[in-house]
Amino acid sequence: MKVRLRNPDREVELRGGRKVRDVLAELGIDPDTVLVIRERELLTREDRVGEEDVVEVRPVISGGSGPMRCRRCRRPAVVEVRRHNAAFCRDCFLHHVREQVRRAIDAYDMFGREDRVLVAVSGGKDSLALWDILLDLGYRASGLYLGLGIGDYSRRSAEVVRRFAEERRGALEAVGGELVEVDLAREYGFDIPTAGRRGSRSTCAVCGLSKRYVFNRAALERGYDVVATGHNLDDEAATLLGNTLRWQTGYIARQAPVLPAREGMVKKVKPLHRLSERETAAYSFLRGIDYVVEECPLVAGNTQLRYKEAMNRLEAASPGTKAQFFLGFLERGAALFRAEDDAELRPCEACGQPTTGRFCAFCRARAQILGERLGGPPGRDGGPGEPDDAGGPSDRELARELSEEVLPAEIYAAERASP
């Protein structure tokens, strides 16, 4: 049999006539980190593959599939959700995913039927699945794609997003939705590869900072009520682990499914926080959504992936660990950190967006990348290595802050990790 592996793409020949779990064991692959596909059909770990079969092993960072009959209708299952000790057929699994999203929206009062929702879409499985679900549920959901200028990778991502929007044109028109596109280089003068060469030590941090800034500004300027992102359970658990290991209490205080609107900042929500990466990948596959499988070429060495790997090992030994860790934090631990998120905000003197000093982190990072200087009177202007008199961080402090922050893992175009 032939096995086609992704990331990196390669093909190997193995003996067939055995179960999927045995094939994966020979390859040294954790069944909870991949989808196994044969001719557009998902295989469970107990399905048998023949000598002449050709199967694709598609990584999803975490997740699994399994045997059993569907928990709801007793038909043959195609997806196992081990933390629920349950398996589902195609239709019941899609219902399960939509129900998890509906429960998240209702439990945290994320948005209502009349709210205009802007979904940050990247071409990856999570954000496209979220947009698809919200449209199916009848919400007024538009998409926002941010072009990061990462060569062919970004071009492929943009093509995938545009194709999805075209395929869902009828649903978008029914709710008054649209696809909004913003190009980072055209609008702000730099792309992410340039930021990596000229800016702070962490390309991933500048990428995450740029996305948060542009999402908020685009929503404000276009009159959207809410920004929705595709962060899933794996992303949130890994981020919480990293921030806890470093005791970054300010970041922990802001890690929640909903960040309320404040002056100059729209409400931000994460409707997928109850679903694993494997569930969103399976949903996208079963719905026929074409998404970017490849990793971002700038992601190598990202610390977020190490935290994900650690959580995956714990999950493999004890299914449900990720959910217990993150959802338990929301239920019992989050309130203990809320006092850490009491910073007083003021308008950035360069762009007007909320910040704690004279200039917001985005404007300072942009100035570093473009070789510009910010400010002037009153006092010092915060030039290289110098703080400004209004209490803003120096460029050196900004670089340290950006490089140390553990950002949510959704890479904007593959949703693995910010580049």
N, C-alpha and C positions, 0 to 999 in steps of 0.2 A: 504494500500500500504506500501511497505518497502522502506526506504530511507537509503542508505549506505553513510555515511559521512567519509571523509578522513581527516587525520591530526588533531586530532587523529582518528584512525579508530574506527567506532562504527556504530550500526544499530538501527534505530527507526521505529516504525510503526505509520502511520498517516492515516487520512481519505483521500481517493482518490476522483475521480470524480470532479476535479477542476483544475484550471490553476496552472502552475508552480510557477508563481509569488505569488499566495496565499499560496502555500506550503512553499516557502522560507520565506514568511512573518511570518508564524507561527513558523518557526525555528529561526527567528531573523537573517537571512542571507541576506546580500546585494546582489542582483542579479548580480551586476557588479563585484563581486569578485569570481565567480565560473563558472564552466561548469556543466550543468545538462545533464546526459547521460542515455539513456534507450536503452539497447541492441545494443550498438555500434552506436547509433544515437544521435546526439546533439539535445536538445530540447530548444526552445526559451521560454521566460517568458510567452508567450501567449498560448503555447501548453497545452493541457489537459492531465492529468495523471489519469489512472483508478484505481479502488480498488485493482486489482490484479497485478498492475505494480510493478516492482523493478527498482529503479533509483539510480544512483550514483551522489553525489554532490561532485565535485572535485575542491578544491580551487586552484586559480591561482594568489592570492594576489590582483589582480585587473582585471577588464574586465567586460564583460557582453554579453548577447545574447538577441535576441529580435524577434518580429514578422516581418511583412512586406514581400514584394516580393523583389527579387533580384534587386538591382539598375541597373545592367547592362543588364540582360536578362529577367527579370520579372518572373522567375521561383520562387517557394517557397524558402524563405531564411532560412538558418540554423545559420547564425551568424550576429549579429548587431554590427556595430561600431558607437557608439552613438556620438562620437565627430565629425564624418563626417555626422551625420544624415542619415546614409545609412545602408543597410543590403545586404547580399550576399548569393547566393547559394554556394555549395561546390566549384565548378570549378572556379567561379568568385572570391570567397574569396582567393583561392590559387593564382590566378592571381594578386589580389590586394596586397597580401603580397610580392610576388616576385617583383612587380612593385615598391613598397615602398623601397625595398632593392636596386633595380637597380637605382632608383632616388638618393638614398643616396650615392651610389658608384660614380655615374656620377657627382653629385653636388660638391662633395669634392675631386674628382680625387683620390679616395682611392687606387686603383690599376688597372692594365690593364690586358689584356688577357695573356700576357707573364710572368707576375709576379708570383712568387711562394708564395702562401698565406698559412700561418700556423694558423689554427683555434684552439683556446683554447677550447677543448671540455671536458665536465664534466659528462655527463650522464643526465643532466637537459634539459628541453624543449628548452631553448633559444639557447644554443650552438649547440645542435643537429639540430635544425631547421635551424640555420645559415649555418652549414656545408652542409645540404641537399640542401638548396637554391643555394649556390654557386656552388655546383656540377651540379645542374640542369641548371644553367646559363652558364656552361661551363668553369668556372674558375679553375685554377690549385690549388685546395684547398686540403691540407692535414690536419689531425687532430693531436693535441697534448694533451695527457691525463697525468695529474700529479697526482700520487697516494699520498694522504695525510695521509694515515695510520689511518683513523678514523673507525677502526673495520669493522663490517659487512656493514656499510654504504658505505665505500670506495670500498669494494669488490663488492657490488651490482652495484655501479657506473661504475667500470671497466668492469664488465660483459656487461652492457648495451652499453657502448661505443664500445667494441669489436664486439658485435653482430651487431650494426649499421654498422661498417666498413665492416664486412663480407657481410651483405646484400647489401651494395653499392659497392661491389668489382669491378663490371664491370665499374661503373662510375669513380671510383678511378683510375683504370688501364687506362681508356681512357684519363685522364688528367695527368697521372704520379703521382697520389697522394698516400699517405700512412698514416698509423696510427703510430705516434711516442709516446712511453710511457716513462715516467720518474718517478722513485720512490724517493720521498723526503728523506726517511730514508736511503735508500741504497746509494744515491748519495751525501747526505749532512749530514747524521749522526743523524737526528732527524725527528720526525713526529709531526703533529699538536697537538695531545693530550699532548705529552711531552713538546712542546713549551708552552702550557697553564699552565703546572705545574711549569716549571722552568724559563720561560722567562718573558716578559713584562706582565703588568696587562691585556692586551687585546689579547686574543687568536685570535680573528677575525682580528685584525690589523697585527699580525705576519703571519697569513694565507694569507692575501692579499699581504703583502710584499713579501712573498715567491713565490707566483704565478707570480707576476710581474717580479721578478728577474729570475725565471726559464724560463718563456716564452721568455724573451729577450735573455737570454744566449742560450737556445736551438735553437732559430731562427738564431742567429749569427753563431753558430757552424755548423749548417746544411745548411747554405746558403739560407735561406728564405728571401724574400724581405719585407714581411709584416706579422705582427701578428694581427689577427682579433678576437675580443671577442664578446660575445653574450649580451652585455649590451643593455637593451631595454629602451623605453621611461620612464617607471616607475622607473627603476633604476636611470636613469640620473636626473629625476625631484626630486626624494627623496635625491639624493646626493647633488644636487644644493641647495635644501632647507636647509639641514643640514649645509653645508659649509657657506651659507649666514647667517643663524642664529648665527653662531659663527664668522662671518666675517673672514673666513680663506681665505684671498685673494690669497695666493699662490696656494692653491688647486683649487680655482675658475678659476684662470688663465690657469690651465692645463686641465680644463674640456672642452673637445671638441671632435667631432666625429673623428678627425684625430690629432695625435701627430706626427709631422714630424720626420724623421730619423735624428739622430745626431751622432757624433763620439761615437762609441761603443753602440749605441741604434738603433734598427730597427724601422721602421715606425709602428705605432699602430693605428688601425681603429675600429670603432663601426658601422657596417652596419645596425644594427637593431634599431638605436636610434630613428627612426620615428614610430616604432611599439610598441604597448602596450604589457604588459605581457599576457593579455588575448588573444591577437591576435596570439602571438607565441604559446601559449598553444593550441588554436583552430587549428592552422596550423599543429602542431605536431600530434594532435589527428586525424585530417582529412587525414593526410598523412600516418597514421598507424605507427608512430614512437613511439616505446616503450621508455619512459623516466622515470627518478626517480622522483616520486611525493613526497616522504617523505622528511621532513625537516632534516637538519643536526642536530645531537644530541647536538652539541656544540653551537647552534645559540641562545639559550635563553638569553634574555636581550640585544640583539644587538640593538643599537640605530637606526640603519638604518630602522628597521621594524617600529619604532614609526613614523619616517618621512614618510614612505610609508602609514601608517594608516591615518596620517593627510592629505596627498595628496588624498587618496581614498575618505575621507569625502568631500573634496572640489570638487572632480570630480563627486561624486554622486549628489551633489547639482547643479553643473554647468559643464556638460560634455564638455570636451575640455580644462579644466583648466591645466592639465599636459602639453599638447602640447603647449598651449599658454605660459606657464611659461618657459619651457625649450627651445622650438624652438624660442620663442621670445628673450630669453637670447642670443642664438647663433646669431640671426639676429641683435640685437640692443645693447646687453650688453657686449658680450664677449670681444670686442675690447678695452673696457675701462679698462680691467684687464691685458692686455698682458704685460705691463711693470713689473708686479709682477713676471713674469716667465723668468727672465734674469740671473739666477744663472750661474756662471762659473763652468764648470765641469773639473774633473781631474780623472785619473785612480785610482781605489781603490788599495791600497798597498797589499791587501791580494788576491784579485781575478781579478783585472784589469778592472772591470766594472766601468762605469762612476759614480762619486759621487762629492760632494762639499767639502769633507774633506779628511783625510788620508784614512779612511775606509768607505765603503758603509754601509747603514743601515742594509742590509741583513747580512753582515759579522759580524757586531756588535751584531745583535740580535742572530745570530747563536752562537757566542762566549758566550753570556749570557746563552743560553740554555745548551750548552755543558760544561760550566764552564771553558772556555779557556780564555787566555789573548791575546790581539792583540798588535802588534807593539813592540816598544822599541825605541832606538834612531832614529830620533832626539827628545830629550826632553822626556816628560812623555809619557807613553804608553796608556793612556786612560783607566786605570784600573777602578775598581768599584768606581763610584762617581766622577771620575776625567776626565777633558777634556784632549785631547792630544794637543801638541803644534802647530799642523797644523790647529787648529780651529774646529776639529770635536766635536760633542756633547758628553757629558758624558753619561754613561749608564743610569743614572737617567733621564737625558734629553731625551734620546732615548726612554725610557719606556713611558715618558709622551707624546712624539710626536706620538708614535705608538698607544697609547690608545685614543688619542684625534682625530686622523684622521678619517673623515667620508669616508669610503671606498665604492666603487661601490657595489651594492647589490647582484651581481651574486655570489652565493655560489658555490664553485668549487665542484660540485657533485649534487647539487639540485638547485643552482642558485637563492637562496633566499637572502642569505647574507653570507659574508665570516665568517667562524666559528671563 
